[in-house]
Amino acid sequence: MRLPLTCLTALLVFAPAHAETTEPVTAELVYTLEQLATEPGAQEVLDMIQQEARQTCRLPLPGKLTSTVVDPACTQEIVETAVTQIDAPFLTLAYQKATGQSADMGMN
């Protein structure tokens, strides 16, 4: 069974030259319950989440037509939101290992 997950982060901050604007961001991921049932599978899902977050949080550099930068705060927020929404033990563990969090930190 493939499950889609649509993550809505609170806000993505764009920093144009003179004004600050916020826009909601969504990302859709497809994963299986079988992936979440194993450590390697959960790591694959986490990698997918991180890749999608980096793509979603890619911002154009002011004054540069082809240059972009990834907003790390946006990326972190999307990943944390997705891991929290999915709420799978192996995924949470993979996230904690990736971020250096201990088991009693971070995830609610």
TIMARDO-343230 format. One line per field, with one value per residue: residue number from 1; residue in three letters; x, y, z of N, C-alpha, C, O, CB in turn; chain. Coordinates in Angstrom, 3 decimals. Glycine has a CB too. Layout:
<pts>
k: (NUM  ...)
r: (ALA  ...)
n_u: (X  ...)
n_v: (Y  ...)
n_w: (Z  ...)
ca_u: (X  ...)
ca_v: (Y  ...)
ca_w: (Z  ...)
c_u: (X  ...)
c_v: (Y  ...)
c_w: (Z  ...)
o_u: (X  ...)
o_v: (Y  ...)
o_w: (Z  ...)
cb_u: (X  ...)
cb_v: (Y  ...)
cb_w: (Z  ...)
c: (A  ...)
</pts>
This chain:
<pts>
k: (1  2  3  4  5  6  7  8  9  10  11  12  13  14  15  16  17  18  19  20  21  22  23  24  25  26  27  28  29  30  31  32  33  34  35  36  37  38  39  40  41  42  43  44  45  46  47  48  49  50  51  52  53  54  55  56  57  58  59  60  61  62  63  64  65  66  67  68  69  70  71  72  73  74  75  76  77  78  79  80  81  82  83  84  85  86  87  88  89  90  91  92  93  94  95  96  97  98  99  100  101  102  103  104  105  106  107  108)
r: (MET  ARG  LEU  PRO  LEU  THR  CYS  LEU  THR  ALA  LEU  LEU  VAL  PHE  ALA  PRO  ALA  HIS  ALA  GLU  THR  THR  GLU  PRO  VAL  THR  ALA  GLU  LEU  VAL  TYR  THR  LEU  GLU  GLN  LEU  ALA  THR  GLU  PRO  GLY  ALA  GLN  GLU  VAL  LEU  ASP  MET  ILE  GLN  GLN  GLU  ALA  ARG  GLN  THR  CYS  ARG  LEU  PRO  LEU  PRO  GLY  LYS  LEU  THR  SER  THR  VAL  VAL  ASP  PRO  ALA  CYS  THR  GLN  GLU  ILE  VAL  GLU  THR  ALA  VAL  THR  GLN  ILE  ASP  ALA  PRO  PHE  LEU  THR  LEU  ALA  TYR  GLN  LYS  ALA  THR  GLY  GLN  SER  ALA  ASP  MET  GLY  MET  ASN)
n_u: (0.838  0.657  1.207  0.260  1.733  1.014  2.628  2.246  3.881  4.280  5.159  6.976  9.718  10.370  12.907  12.895  14.456  13.631  11.443  9.633  8.024  5.622  4.740  2.596  3.737  3.667  4.355  4.382  4.699  5.377  5.208  5.658  4.005  5.526  8.124  8.404  8.487  10.972  14.416  16.246  14.373  12.910  14.948  15.265  12.828  13.168  15.355  14.069  12.202  13.940  15.194  13.007  12.287  14.548  14.328  11.865  12.438  14.174  15.397  15.380  18.304  18.514  18.625  19.924  19.421  19.631  20.672  20.359  19.516  19.382  17.083  17.888  16.375  13.749  13.924  14.512  12.158  10.171  11.056  10.953  8.187  7.092  8.176  7.028  4.273  4.056  4.835  6.246  8.068  10.700  11.311  11.346  13.512  15.572  15.578  16.298  18.884  20.095  20.015  21.327  19.953  18.961  17.022  15.110  14.723  13.360  11.198  7.713)
n_v: (-1.172  2.121  5.216  8.547  11.561  14.700  17.488  20.370  23.166  25.657  28.306  29.596  31.513  34.046  36.124  38.828  41.675  44.119  43.585  41.387  38.354  35.835  32.487  29.645  26.243  23.192  19.707  16.666  13.279  9.871  6.775  3.490  1.382  -0.792  0.136  1.830  0.020  -1.008  -0.307  0.348  0.931  3.044  4.900  5.373  6.664  8.943  10.094  10.708  12.590  14.611  15.317  16.257  18.397  20.047  20.721  22.047  24.210  25.772  28.824  31.720  33.680  37.076  39.330  37.552  35.579  32.828  31.616  29.900  29.308  27.163  27.316  26.723  26.730  26.492  23.987  22.320  22.671  21.559  18.876  18.110  18.452  16.558  14.124  14.129  14.070  11.611  9.814  7.334  4.798  3.844  5.768  8.101  7.452  7.337  10.000  11.231  10.196  11.333  14.023  14.192  14.117  13.002  10.187  11.240  13.793  16.415  15.039  15.085)
n_w: (0.000  -0.934  0.502  0.384  1.568  2.529  3.374  5.205  5.833  8.325  7.565  4.802  4.423  2.254  1.066  -0.437  -2.047  -0.641  0.925  3.101  2.661  3.319  2.575  2.429  2.260  0.496  0.273  -1.434  -0.687  -1.431  0.071  1.520  3.931  4.502  4.083  6.278  8.306  8.715  9.595  7.418  5.388  6.535  6.648  3.920  3.403  5.008  3.653  1.238  2.163  3.053  0.645  -0.875  0.748  0.511  -2.209  -2.210  -0.605  -1.983  -2.953  -5.056  -5.617  -4.788  -7.477  -9.111  -11.868  -12.383  -10.137  -7.040  -3.585  -0.745  1.847  5.072  7.477  6.610  5.339  7.549  9.045  7.363  7.232  9.963  10.418  8.645  9.646  12.173  11.503  10.143  12.133  12.804  14.407  13.485  11.571  13.099  14.735  12.795  12.022  14.433  14.742  12.490  13.103  15.452  17.798  21.046  22.229  23.957  23.099  21.014  19.088  19.551)
ca_u: (0.000  1.416  0.521  0.779  1.789  1.126  3.106  2.048  4.665  3.641  5.504  8.267  10.057  11.108  13.543  13.200  15.369  13.212  10.243  9.584  6.735  5.538  3.811  2.547  4.427  3.254  5.181  3.729  5.619  4.729  6.011  4.854  4.080  6.640  9.348  8.455  8.584  12.370  15.347  16.685  13.233  12.631  16.026  14.918  11.753  13.776  16.134  13.084  11.664  14.988  15.383  11.837  12.371  15.569  13.767  10.786  13.002  15.169  14.986  16.262  19.127  18.126  19.482  20.533  18.347  19.782  21.270  19.430  20.075  18.418  16.822  18.000  15.271  12.595  14.179  14.365  10.748  9.439  11.458  10.380  6.739  6.805  8.497  6.007  2.995  4.101  4.833  6.673  9.241  11.986  11.539  11.733  14.864  16.478  15.645  17.074  20.290  20.564  20.121  22.091  19.074  18.794  15.660  14.172  14.674  12.822  9.884  6.666)
ca_v: (0.000  3.363  6.282  9.890  12.461  16.101  18.256  21.803  23.854  26.893  29.409  29.625  32.927  34.519  37.393  39.689  42.776  45.120  43.219  39.999  37.758  34.435  31.678  28.249  25.318  21.804  18.727  15.368  12.150  8.561  5.761  2.331  0.967  -1.736  0.921  2.357  -1.093  -1.405  0.821  0.805  1.522  4.340  5.801  5.759  7.651  10.170  10.666  11.283  13.788  15.634  15.758  17.061  19.641  20.901  21.237  22.970  25.377  26.414  30.197  32.453  34.732  38.387  39.872  36.474  34.879  31.373  31.128  29.638  28.901  26.395  27.899  25.618  26.741  25.945  22.556  21.674  22.696  20.583  17.531  17.861  18.320  15.274  13.039  14.172  13.641  10.181  9.204  5.938  4.668  3.757  7.054  9.013  7.061  7.773  11.462  11.561  9.899  12.288  15.359  14.117  14.221  11.790  9.661  12.047  15.165  16.709  14.584  15.104)
ca_w: (0.000  -1.005  1.213  0.144  2.724  2.148  4.522  5.115  6.847  8.776  6.665  4.141  4.363  1.095  1.422  -1.571  -1.757  0.324  1.680  3.533  2.370  3.734  1.802  2.868  1.367  0.615  -0.428  -1.418  -0.693  -1.494  0.739  1.900  5.333  4.582  4.241  7.641  9.253  8.874  9.675  6.095  4.685  7.149  6.206  2.548  3.495  5.515  2.551  0.329  2.816  3.035  -0.743  -1.230  1.516  -0.115  -3.459  -1.873  0.082  -2.847  -3.200  -5.972  -5.022  -5.316  -8.521  -9.905  -12.569  -12.397  -8.898  -5.945  -2.304  0.049  3.164  6.023  8.457  5.895  5.163  8.856  9.434  6.564  7.649  11.293  10.275  8.003  10.582  13.226  10.939  9.836  13.458  12.735  15.274  12.780  10.920  14.171  15.115  11.725  12.114  15.629  14.441  11.500  13.693  16.682  18.950  21.830  22.167  24.741  22.574  19.698  18.632  20.571)
c_u: (0.887  0.594  1.104  0.792  1.931  1.480  2.858  2.870  3.968  3.917  6.857  8.592  10.890  11.694  13.884  14.017  14.905  12.024  10.316  8.166  6.748  4.477  3.781  3.183  3.861  4.228  4.468  4.767  4.821  5.693  5.078  4.992  5.229  7.967  9.498  8.658  10.012  13.251  15.823  15.559  12.891  13.707  15.764  13.832  12.310  14.586  15.207  12.533  12.690  15.205  14.227  11.870  13.400  15.056  12.719  11.334  14.104  14.628  15.922  17.072  18.707  19.139  20.149  19.415  18.432  20.354  20.210  20.209  18.982  18.309  16.858  16.871  14.010  12.736  13.958  12.898  9.929  9.768  10.847  8.874  6.380  7.041  7.445  4.669  2.968  4.102  5.126  7.978  10.581  12.315  11.992  13.166  15.886  16.662  16.503  18.561  20.871  20.796  20.911  21.249  19.061  17.327  14.663  14.066  13.843  11.423  8.901  5.778)
c_v: (1.240  4.468  7.635  10.683  13.864  16.872  19.729  22.442  25.149  28.023  29.169  31.094  33.192  35.864  38.193  40.900  43.702  44.719  41.750  39.481  36.327  33.737  30.270  27.348  23.926  20.932  17.388  14.269  10.863  7.543  4.611  2.062  -0.013  -0.991  1.399  1.277  -1.571  -0.165  1.280  1.475  2.899  5.354  6.269  6.837  8.983  10.861  11.348  12.604  14.921  16.185  16.655  18.407  20.584  21.505  22.310  24.273  26.064  27.785  30.865  33.493  36.070  38.883  38.830  35.664  33.365  30.798  30.956  29.264  28.136  27.036  26.781  25.584  26.157  24.429  21.806  21.600  21.667  19.161  17.201  17.645  16.967  14.110  12.975  13.655  12.138  9.360  7.702  5.791  4.627  5.066  8.083  8.723  7.532  9.283  11.885  11.297  10.942  13.675  15.372  14.275  12.907  11.382  10.519  13.481  15.213  16.278  14.553  13.920)
c_w: (0.000  -0.372  0.833  1.442  2.178  3.394  4.265  6.217  7.194  7.803  6.026  3.936  3.116  1.465  0.171  -1.117  -0.643  1.174  2.051  3.334  2.872  2.903  2.371  1.806  1.575  -0.174  -0.329  -1.575  -0.776  -0.899  1.103  3.388  5.537  4.755  5.686  8.696  9.473  8.965  8.300  5.297  5.219  6.759  4.784  2.555  3.999  4.422  1.543  0.874  2.737  1.628  -1.179  -0.508  0.904  -1.422  -3.182  -1.314  -0.712  -3.242  -4.197  -5.203  -5.624  -6.348  -9.399  -10.552  -12.450  -11.119  -7.813  -4.690  -1.560  1.424  4.200  7.059  7.849  5.754  6.469  9.267  8.663  7.013  9.011  11.217  9.682  8.953  11.686  12.711  10.656  11.115  13.430  13.519  14.541  12.061  11.950  14.604  14.071  11.769  13.310  15.408  13.496  12.091  14.984  17.941  19.718  21.793  22.940  24.241  21.308  19.437  19.788  20.481)
o_u: (1.768  -0.586  2.311  -0.057  2.873  0.715  3.226  2.576  3.158  2.985  7.764  7.810  11.974  11.029  15.044  14.229  15.704  11.637  10.990  7.209  7.792  3.446  4.823  3.165  3.603  4.835  3.999  5.607  3.712  6.850  3.857  5.969  5.833  8.838  10.595  8.965  10.253  12.883  15.813  15.785  12.615  13.409  16.008  13.909  11.958  14.513  15.515  12.414  12.348  15.380  14.451  11.521  13.154  15.320  12.691  10.747  14.876  13.535  17.125  16.578  18.560  20.348  20.867  18.556  17.403  20.511  19.288  21.398  17.796  19.318  15.947  16.457  13.285  11.793  13.291  12.448  9.087  8.870  10.281  8.341  5.463  6.206  7.022  3.997  1.961  3.445  4.358  8.903  11.515  13.485  12.921  13.950  16.939  17.769  17.331  19.404  22.006  21.669  21.146  21.778  19.139  16.480  13.478  13.403  13.645  10.509  9.215  4.843)
o_v: (1.380  4.629  7.845  10.480  14.165  16.901  20.258  22.272  25.662  28.629  28.608  31.829  32.634  36.666  38.230  41.101  44.046  45.468  40.966  40.105  35.674  34.322  29.743  27.658  23.522  21.369  17.014  14.313  10.778  7.456  4.738  2.463  -0.060  -1.446  1.371  1.581  -2.437  0.901  2.480  2.473  3.819  6.533  7.432  7.806  10.037  12.081  12.433  13.593  16.053  17.391  17.702  19.435  21.785  22.673  23.351  25.333  26.849  27.894  30.607  34.105  36.182  38.856  39.181  35.123  32.690  29.581  31.763  28.950  28.424  27.272  25.953  24.502  25.410  23.681  20.771  20.576  20.980  18.332  16.122  16.754  16.301  13.211  11.890  12.886  11.475  8.322  6.899  6.578  5.318  5.432  8.850  9.649  8.063  9.786  12.789  12.086  11.385  14.414  16.435  14.537  11.830  12.164  10.524  14.307  14.208  17.095  14.057  13.788)
o_w: (0.849  -0.683  0.948  2.310  1.445  4.358  3.216  7.400  6.422  7.275  6.642  3.333  2.946  2.121  -0.239  0.078  0.229  2.071  1.383  3.791  2.849  2.571  2.760  0.614  2.709  -1.151  0.746  -2.474  -0.247  -1.310  1.007  4.021  6.609  5.497  6.245  9.848  10.314  8.473  8.024  4.613  4.449  6.563  4.463  1.800  3.470  4.276  1.049  0.151  2.395  1.451  -1.787  -1.088  0.790  -1.710  -3.839  -1.531  -0.162  -3.799  -4.186  -4.256  -6.841  -6.117  -10.335  -9.855  -12.419  -11.024  -7.690  -4.740  -1.724  2.089  4.221  7.474  8.506  6.014  6.490  9.782  9.243  7.158  9.188  11.878  10.163  9.057  12.085  13.398  10.905  11.184  13.961  13.318  14.947  11.957  11.697  14.815  14.424  11.577  13.201  15.837  13.676  11.634  15.557  19.022  19.126  21.364  22.607  24.869  20.626  19.553  20.871  21.272)
cb_u: (-0.956  1.788  0.612  -0.060  2.974  -0.190  4.612  0.538  6.113  4.126  5.504  8.263  10.818  10.199  14.811  11.903  15.580  12.896  8.955  10.031  6.414  5.219  4.203  1.080  5.963  1.795  6.640  2.668  6.523  4.332  6.739  5.268  2.750  6.686  9.346  7.193  7.746  12.824  16.544  17.239  12.023  12.548  17.407  14.445  10.623  14.670  16.975  11.942  11.290  16.299  15.502  10.538  12.729  16.856  13.151  9.833  13.542  15.485  14.949  15.441  20.655  17.993  20.519  21.452  18.357  20.646  22.366  18.434  20.588  18.841  15.444  19.322  14.996  12.450  15.609  15.174  10.169  9.763  13.005  10.690  6.178  7.661  9.912  5.847  2.708  5.339  3.504  6.854  9.106  11.965  10.261  10.767  14.947  15.940  14.223  16.569  20.429  19.577  18.753  23.149  17.654  19.280  15.631  14.588  16.093  13.648  9.983  5.849)
cb_v: (-0.005  3.717  6.066  10.620  12.100  16.639  17.991  22.187  24.114  27.274  30.747  28.817  33.371  34.616  37.148  40.143  43.573  46.367  43.512  39.853  37.817  34.313  31.659  27.812  25.334  21.609  18.651  15.276  12.159  8.178  6.341  1.090  0.330  -2.623  2.125  3.111  -2.241  -2.307  0.445  -0.371  0.618  4.207  5.098  4.526  7.147  9.867  9.569  10.291  13.491  15.059  14.541  16.306  19.346  20.093  20.096  22.330  24.968  25.535  30.991  33.134  34.462  39.409  40.710  35.552  35.260  30.974  32.088  28.514  30.142  24.890  28.651  25.701  28.175  26.606  22.320  22.429  24.087  20.760  17.412  19.030  19.447  15.103  13.237  15.604  14.411  9.845  9.443  5.471  3.439  2.595  7.537  8.889  5.536  7.343  12.064  10.754  8.495  12.376  15.919  15.153  14.604  11.996  8.249  12.052  15.701  16.117  13.196  16.337)
cb_w: (1.212  -2.472  2.726  -0.924  3.705  1.497  4.793  5.228  6.365  10.179  7.417  2.776  5.637  -0.181  2.256  -2.267  -2.985  -0.378  0.865  5.018  0.854  5.249  0.307  3.149  1.611  0.112  0.171  -2.528  0.565  -2.972  2.011  1.092  5.785  3.322  3.278  7.939  8.774  7.702  10.529  5.303  4.793  8.686  6.292  1.738  4.430  6.729  1.852  0.092  4.301  3.577  -1.691  -0.890  2.984  -0.379  -4.282  -0.870  1.425  -4.123  -1.893  -7.097  -5.258  -4.171  -7.908  -9.017  -14.013  -13.530  -8.419  -6.323  -1.470  0.165  3.194  6.733  8.959  4.501  4.653  9.922  9.214  5.075  7.707  12.236  9.400  6.753  11.194  13.762  9.659  8.990  14.121  11.247  16.090  11.769  10.196  15.373  15.291  10.343  12.235  16.834  13.826  10.369  13.943  16.667  18.514  23.292  22.699  26.190  22.297  18.719  17.984  20.467)
c: (A  A  A  A  A  A  A  A  A  A  A  A  A  A  A  A  A  A  A  A  A  A  A  A  A  A  A  A  A  A  A  A  A  A  A  A  A  A  A  A  A  A  A  A  A  A  A  A  A  A  A  A  A  A  A  A  A  A  A  A  A  A  A  A  A  A  A  A  A  A  A  A  A  A  A  A  A  A  A  A  A  A  A  A  A  A  A  A  A  A  A  A  A  A  A  A  A  A  A  A  A  A  A  A  A  A  A  A)
</pts>
